Amino acid sequence: MTDLFTLLARSARSHPDRTAVREGDTALTYARLDDLTARFAARLRARGLRVGDRVAVALPNVVHFPVVYYGTLRAGGVVVPMNPLLKADEMAFVLRDCGARIVVSAPGCAAEAASAADRAEAVCLVADPEEFDALLRATAPLEGAVESAGDDTAVILYTSGTTGTPKGAELTHRNLVTNALTTARTLLRAGPDDVLFGGLPLFHAFGQTCALNAAVASGACLTLLSRFDAAQALETLRRDAVTVFLGVPTMYTALLRAGVPGVLPHLRLAVSGGASLPVELLHSTERELGVTVLEGYGLSETSPVACFNPPDRPRRAGSIGHPVRGVELRLVGEDGRDVGPGEVGELAVRGENVMKGYWNRPDATRLAFRDGWFHTGDLARVDEDGYYFVVDRTKDVVIRGGYNVYPREIEEVLYRHPDVSEAAVVGVPDPTHGEEVAAVVVLRPGATTTADTLRSHVKERVAAYKYPRIVRLVDALPKGATGKILKRAVVIEPPVRPVV
């Protein structure tokens, strides 16, 4: 099986009457989901979609996300997921870069998406629940599905890395199918009786593979939460008898703060990824939820799962486990040679999960791959028994609430303010979000701009999770001999009280 859409087609044949996806009181069976994807595929073809054309999707976790996702694949298109919190400038960049002809947006971000579509000469379709459903009902379903080869691009996920310029990671049908099946069969061990928690953003690789595609591959139910809230999450776990919880560390922190009201009888497994899970948080979560928490590691470029603590092996606290089936890992020193157990090196990945490359970025692709290995930019060590431990990041990325914030991007926005002379954006520890975005700024001589003004300047131009809640005005930033700002020497003076 190499075609991503066949995951749905197979489950629709085997479990037509089982619930595939649920959002509150709205539920779609596998037969109904399959039918709606055929109707949406027909709408795309009627709009002139050709095989290989890109369709951008700016939807939160709602039942229409899988309809649009699998419907696009069914029509032979390429899915380009976008965070619906992005602003028009950010969306327009993605649309222009990938050449998307169509963008499907939620009502809540329709104005931003429509503005972006106008600039990129694309068409914006708004997935208003009632109107969208009526439109699909009035559309005859597309017969069959376009057959895609394993090496054909299925999804383009945009990630900025350290440059601040978004790059589209091209994930093939084979990348995503094999990673979803490995996740479902060997890691989650999911089946038709399982209910997976769908609180991870589906526009992100973690939610897309480990929640959506793994659930569909297993014939399981995915119960969606459009925006994570601890109280609503706990209610969803109880109401829908969730058996597998998938989340990032900040979600577990929020659940514990909300107070778990006793044992959740149906919950059998919890999975954590997206950022390192503190050992104390792991133990507290297991104690309160009464289940085993398994931690893994991956990136958008690796579909994403590369390493995981499998349920049939002993865990080691703080470890990301072993390479998953079909994946190889190695640790490379600064001299390009492998390092031994206990030593720290850059983590490199090779296998069926690794992306084809960066969309229209041959130079960036060559930099990322060396001798067939994808270099992650993360530092790790491995012990004598083959357990890997992430030590640090060579990248400057700040992970706030599970979302990646790239400092260079925020710095560029700050530099667009006429009173800013120098700026450095860093992450600082935060008990709620894991990390908080902080900006340290040097103003031009004579400038009287305030920290609040600069915060608002950025907030108006980027997605809500990106802007710096902490802004400090300083006389000078630490620099090295060449004049480069030394971010590792940037100090955020206490008290650190983030502004909401």
C-alpha positions in Angstrom: 0.0 0.0 0.0 1.7 3.2 -1.2 -1.3 5.6 -1.7 -2.3 7.6 1.3 -6.0 7.8 0.3 -6.2 4.0 0.3 -5.9 4.1 4.1 -9.4 5.5 4.1 -10.7 3.4 1.2 -9.7 0.2 3.0 -11.3 1.2 6.3 -14.5 2.3 4.5 -14.8 -1.1 3.0 -14.0 -3.0 6.2 -15.8 -0.8 8.7 -18.4 1.3 6.8 -20.7 1.8 9.8 -18.1 2.6 12.4 -17.5 6.1 13.5 -14.4 7.5 11.7 -14.4 11.0 13.1 -16.3 12.9 15.8 -16.4 16.6 16.8 -18.7 17.1 19.7 -22.2 15.9 18.6 -21.2 15.6 15.0 -20.0 12.2 13.8 -19.1 10.7 10.4 -19.0 7.0 9.7 -16.3 5.6 7.5 -18.9 5.2 4.7 -20.0 8.8 5.1 -16.5 10.2 5.2 -15.6 8.2 2.1 -18.7 9.6 0.3 -17.9 13.2 1.3 -14.3 12.9 0.1 -15.6 11.7 -3.3 -17.9 14.7 -3.5 -15.2 17.2 -2.5 -12.8 15.6 -5.0 -15.5 16.1 -7.7 -15.7 19.8 -6.7 -12.0 20.2 -7.1 -12.0 18.6 -10.5 -14.8 20.8 -11.6 -12.7 23.8 -10.6 -10.0 22.6 -12.9 -7.7 20.8 -10.4 -5.1 18.7 -12.2 -3.0 15.9 -10.8 -0.2 17.3 -8.7 -1.9 20.7 -8.2 -1.5 22.0 -4.6 -4.5 22.7 -2.4 -3.9 24.8 0.7 -6.0 23.9 3.8 -6.4 26.4 6.6 -8.7 24.5 8.9 -8.7 23.8 12.7 -9.6 20.3 14.0 -13.1 20.0 12.6 -14.8 17.2 10.8 -14.3 18.9 7.4 -10.5 18.7 7.8 -10.4 14.9 6.9 -13.0 15.5 4.2 -10.8 18.1 2.5 -7.6 16.3 3.2 -8.5 12.9 1.8 -10.7 14.5 -0.9 -7.7 16.4 -2.2 -5.6 13.2 -2.3 -8.5 11.4 -4.0 -8.5 13.9 -6.8 -4.8 13.6 -7.2 -3.9 16.9 -5.6 -1.2 17.7 -3.0 -2.3 18.9 0.4 -0.6 22.0 1.9 -1.8 22.4 5.5 -1.6 25.9 7.0 -2.2 27.0 10.6 -5.5 28.9 10.5 -4.0 31.4 12.9 -1.7 32.7 10.3 -2.1 36.2 9.0 -2.7 37.2 5.4 1.0 37.9 4.7 2.1 34.6 6.1 -0.6 32.7 4.1 0.2 34.6 0.9 3.9 33.5 1.2 2.9 29.8 1.4 0.4 30.1 -1.5 2.9 31.8 -3.8 5.7 29.5 -2.9 3.9 26.3 -3.5 1.8 27.7 -6.3 -1.5 26.6 -4.7 -4.5 27.3 -7.0 -7.1 26.8 -4.2 -7.2 27.5 -0.5 -9.9 26.0 1.8 -10.4 28.1 4.9 -12.4 28.0 8.1 -15.0 30.9 8.5 -12.9 32.3 11.3 -9.9 32.9 9.1 -11.8 33.6 5.9 -10.8 37.3 5.6 -7.1 36.5 6.0 -7.3 33.6 3.6 -9.3 35.5 1.0 -6.8 38.4 1.2 -3.9 36.0 0.8 -5.6 34.2 -2.1 -6.1 37.5 -3.9 -2.4 38.3 -3.7 -1.5 34.8 -4.8 -4.1 34.6 -7.6 -5.7 31.6 -6.0 -9.4 30.8 -5.2 -10.6 30.8 -1.6 -13.3 28.3 -0.6 -14.8 28.9 2.8 -15.8 25.7 4.6 -18.8 27.1 6.5 -20.4 23.9 8.0 -23.9 24.3 6.7 -23.1 25.8 3.3 -20.2 23.4 2.7 -22.4 20.4 3.5 -25.1 21.7 1.2 -22.6 22.2 -1.6 -21.3 18.7 -1.2 -24.7 17.1 -1.1 -25.5 18.8 -4.4 -22.3 17.5 -6.0 -22.2 14.1 -7.6 -19.3 12.0 -6.2 -16.1 11.4 -8.2 -16.0 7.8 -9.4 -12.9 6.0 -8.1 -9.7 7.8 -7.2 -6.6 9.0 -8.9 -3.8 6.4 -8.4 -0.7 7.9 -7.0 2.8 6.4 -6.9 4.7 5.9 -3.7 7.2 8.6 -4.6 4.6 11.2 -5.6 4.3 14.1 -3.3 1.2 13.9 -1.0 1.7 16.7 1.5 3.9 19.8 1.7 4.5 20.9 5.3 6.0 24.3 5.7 8.7 24.7 8.3 11.1 27.6 8.7 14.1 26.1 10.4 16.7 28.6 11.5 16.5 30.9 8.5 13.1 32.4 9.2 12.1 31.8 5.5 9.5 29.0 5.4 10.5 25.9 3.4 8.0 23.2 2.3 9.0 19.7 3.2 7.7 17.4 0.5 6.3 14.2 2.1 5.5 11.4 -0.3 2.6 8.9 -0.2 5.1 6.2 0.8 6.6 8.4 3.6 3.2 9.1 5.2 1.6 5.6 4.6 4.5 3.7 6.1 4.8 6.1 9.1 1.1 5.9 9.8 1.1 2.1 9.6 4.1 1.8 11.8 2.6 4.2 14.4 -0.8 2.4 14.3 0.4 -1.2 14.4 3.6 -1.2 16.4 3.5 1.9 18.6 -0.2 2.6 19.4 -1.3 -0.9 18.6 -4.6 0.6 17.6 -7.7 -1.2 16.3 -11.3 -0.6 15.3 -12.4 -0.5 19.0 -10.0 2.4 19.8 -10.8 6.1 20.2 -7.9 8.4 19.7 -7.8 11.9 21.1 -7.6 14.5 18.3 -6.4 17.6 20.2 -3.1 17.9 18.3 -3.4 20.3 15.3 -4.1 18.3 12.2 -2.1 20.8 10.1 1.0 19.6 12.0 2.9 16.4 11.2 2.3 14.9 14.7 -1.4 15.3 14.6 -1.7 14.3 10.9 0.2 11.1 11.1 -0.2 9.9 14.7 -3.8 10.9 15.1 -5.6 11.2 11.8 -3.8 8.8 9.5 -3.1 6.3 12.2 -6.7 6.3 13.3 -8.0 5.9 9.7 -5.4 3.1 9.0 -6.8 1.2 12.1 -10.5 1.8 11.5 -10.5 3.6 14.8 -12.4 6.7 15.8 -10.7 10.1 16.0 -12.5 12.5 18.4 -11.6 16.1 17.6 -11.1 19.2 19.8 -10.7 22.3 17.7 -8.7 24.2 20.3 -7.1 22.6 23.2 -8.6 23.4 26.6 -7.8 21.2 29.6 -11.4 21.1 31.0 -12.9 20.3 27.5 -10.2 17.7 26.9 -11.0 15.9 30.1 -14.7 16.0 29.3 -13.9 14.6 25.8 -11.9 11.8 27.4 -14.8 10.8 29.6 -17.7 11.4 27.1 -16.1 9.6 24.1 -14.3 6.8 26.1 -10.9 7.8 24.7 -8.4 5.0 24.7 -5.3 6.7 23.4 -4.3 10.3 24.3 -1.8 12.0 22.1 -0.3 15.3 23.2 2.6 17.6 23.7 4.1 18.3 27.2 2.2 21.5 27.7 -1.1 19.6 27.3 -0.1 17.2 30.1 0.8 20.1 32.3 -2.6 21.7 31.6 -4.4 18.4 32.3 -2.7 18.1 35.7 -3.4 21.7 36.6 -7.1 21.2 35.7 -7.2 18.2 38.0 -8.0 14.7 36.7 -11.2 13.6 38.5 -10.3 10.0 39.2 -9.2 7.2 36.9 -10.3 7.3 33.3 -11.4 3.7 32.8 -11.1 3.5 29.1 -7.7 5.2 28.7 -5.0 2.7 28.1 -2.1 4.7 26.6 -0.7 8.2 26.4 1.8 9.5 23.9 4.0 12.6 24.1 6.0 14.3 21.4 6.8 17.7 19.9 9.2 18.7 22.7 11.1 17.0 25.4 8.9 15.7 28.2 10.4 16.5 31.7 10.9 13.4 33.7 8.9 14.7 36.7 6.0 15.6 34.4 6.1 12.1 32.9 5.9 10.5 36.4 3.2 12.9 37.6 1.1 12.3 34.4 1.3 8.5 34.8 0.4 8.7 38.4 -2.7 11.0 37.8 -3.9 9.4 34.6 -3.1 5.9 35.6 -1.6 5.0 32.3 1.8 4.5 30.7 3.2 7.6 28.9 5.4 6.8 25.9 7.7 9.5 24.4 8.9 9.7 20.9 10.8 12.0 18.5 10.4 13.3 15.0 10.3 16.3 12.7 8.1 17.5 9.9 10.8 16.3 7.5 10.5 12.7 8.9 6.7 12.3 8.6 7.3 12.7 11.6 8.0 9.6 13.7 11.7 8.6 13.7 12.2 7.3 17.3 9.9 6.0 19.9 9.6 4.1 23.2 7.8 1.0 22.0 5.2 -0.5 24.4 7.0 -4.0 24.4 10.3 -2.7 25.8 11.4 -1.3 29.1 11.3 2.5 29.1 14.1 4.8 30.3 13.0 8.1 31.7 14.0 11.0 29.5 14.8 8.8 26.5 13.1 9.1 23.1 13.5 5.3 22.7 14.7 3.4 19.7 14.4 4.0 15.9 11.1 2.8 14.6 10.7 0.2 11.9 12.2 1.2 8.6 14.3 4.0 10.1 18.0 4.3 10.9 19.6 6.8 13.2 23.2 7.8 13.7 25.1 10.5 15.7 27.6 12.6 13.9 30.4 14.6 15.4 31.7 17.9 14.2 34.3 16.1 12.1 31.6 14.2 10.3 32.4 10.9 12.0 30.1 8.8 14.1 30.4 9.2 17.8 30.2 6.4 20.3 27.8 5.6 23.1 27.6 8.3 25.7 29.1 10.9 23.4 27.0 13.8 22.0 26.6 14.2 18.3 24.1 15.6 15.7 21.2 13.3 15.1 20.9 12.1 11.5 18.1 10.0 10.0 17.7 7.7 7.1 14.7 5.6 6.1 11.3 5.3 4.5 9.9 8.2 6.5 12.4 10.9 5.3 11.0 13.6 3.0 11.8 13.9 -0.7 13.3 17.3 -0.1 12.3 20.9 0.3 9.9 22.2 -2.4 11.8 24.3 -4.9 14.7 24.6 -2.5 17.6 22.5 -4.0 20.2 24.4 -2.0 18.4 23.8 1.3 17.9 20.2 0.4 21.6 19.7 -0.3 22.5 21.3 3.0 20.0 19.0 4.9 21.2 15.8 3.3 24.7 14.4 3.5 25.6 11.0 2.0 21.9 10.1 2.0 21.3 11.1 5.7 19.0 13.8 6.8 20.7 16.0 9.4 18.2 17.2 12.0 20.2 19.9 13.8 19.4 18.3 17.1 22.1 17.0 19.5 21.7 13.7 21.2 23.5 10.7 22.7 22.8 7.0 22.7 23.5 4.6 25.6 25.0 1.1 25.4 21.5 -0.4 24.9 20.5 1.7 22.0 18.3 4.2 23.8 18.5 7.8 22.4 18.4 10.9 24.5 18.0 14.4 23.0 20.5 16.7 24.7 19.9 20.1 23.1 19.0 21.8 19.9 21.4 23.4 17.5 18.5 25.3 16.1 17.2 28.4 17.9 13.5 27.4 17.5 11.3 28.2 20.4 8.5 25.7 21.1 5.6 27.5 22.7 2.7 25.3 23.6 3.7 22.8 21.0 4.0 25.3 18.2 7.3 26.2 16.6 8.3 29.9 16.7 11.3 30.8 14.7 13.2 33.7 16.2 14.6 35.0 12.9 11.0 35.6 11.6 10.0 37.6 14.7 13.3 39.6 14.6 12.6 40.5 11.0 9.2 42.0 12.0 10.8 43.9 14.9 13.4 45.3 12.5 10.6 46.7 10.4 9.8 49.1 13.2 11.6 52.4 12.6 12.8 52.7 16.2 14.5 49.3 16.5 18.2 49.2 16.1 19.0 45.6 17.2 16.9 42.7 18.3 17.3 39.2 19.6 14.4 36.7 20.1 14.9 33.8 22.5 12.9 31.3 24.4 12.6 31.4 28.2 11.2 28.6 30.4 7.4 29.0 31.1 5.4 26.7 33.4 2.3 26.9 31.2 3.6 26.9 27.6 6.9 25.1 28.1 8.7 28.1 26.5 7.7 31.7 26.1 8.9 34.0 23.3 11.0 36.9 24.6 12.5 39.8 22.6 15.4 41.9 23.8 15.6 45.1 21.8 18.1 48.0 21.4 16.4 51.2 20.3 17.8 53.8 17.9 19.3 56.9 19.6 16.6 59.3 20.8 13.8 56.8 20.2 11.1 56.7 22.9 9.1 53.6 21.7 7.9 51.4 24.6 8.0 47.7 25.1 4.2 47.6 24.8 4.3 49.4 21.5 6.8 46.9 20.1 4.7 44.0 21.3 1.7 45.3 19.6 3.7 46.0 16.4 4.6 42.3 16.2 1.2 41.0 17.4 -0.5 42.8 14.4 1.7 41.0 11.9 2.1 37.4 13.0 0.0 34.6 14.3 -1.2 34.9 17.9 1.1 32.2 19.3 4.3 33.8 17.8 4.4 37.4 19.2 6.7 38.0 22.1 4.8 38.3 25.4 8.1 39.4 27.0 9.9 42.5 25.6 12.9 44.0 27.2 14.6 47.2 26.2 18.4 47.2 26.8 21.3 49.5 26.0 23.3 46.8 24.2 23.2 43.1 23.2 26.1 40.8 23.8 28.3 40.2 20.7 31.2 38.1 19.6 34.4 39.1 18.0 32.9 39.3 14.6 30.0 41.5 15.8 27.4 38.6 15.7 24.8 38.8 18.4 25.4 36.0 20.9 22.0 34.7 21.8 23.3 32.2 24.3 24.6 35.2 26.3 21.2 37.1 26.2 19.9 37.4 29.7 16.2 38.1 30.5 16.2 39.9 33.8 13.6 38.8 36.3 10.8 39.1 37.1 9.6 37.5 33.9 5.8 38.1 33.7 4.5 37.3 30.2 1.9 39.6 28.9 -1.1 37.7 27.6 
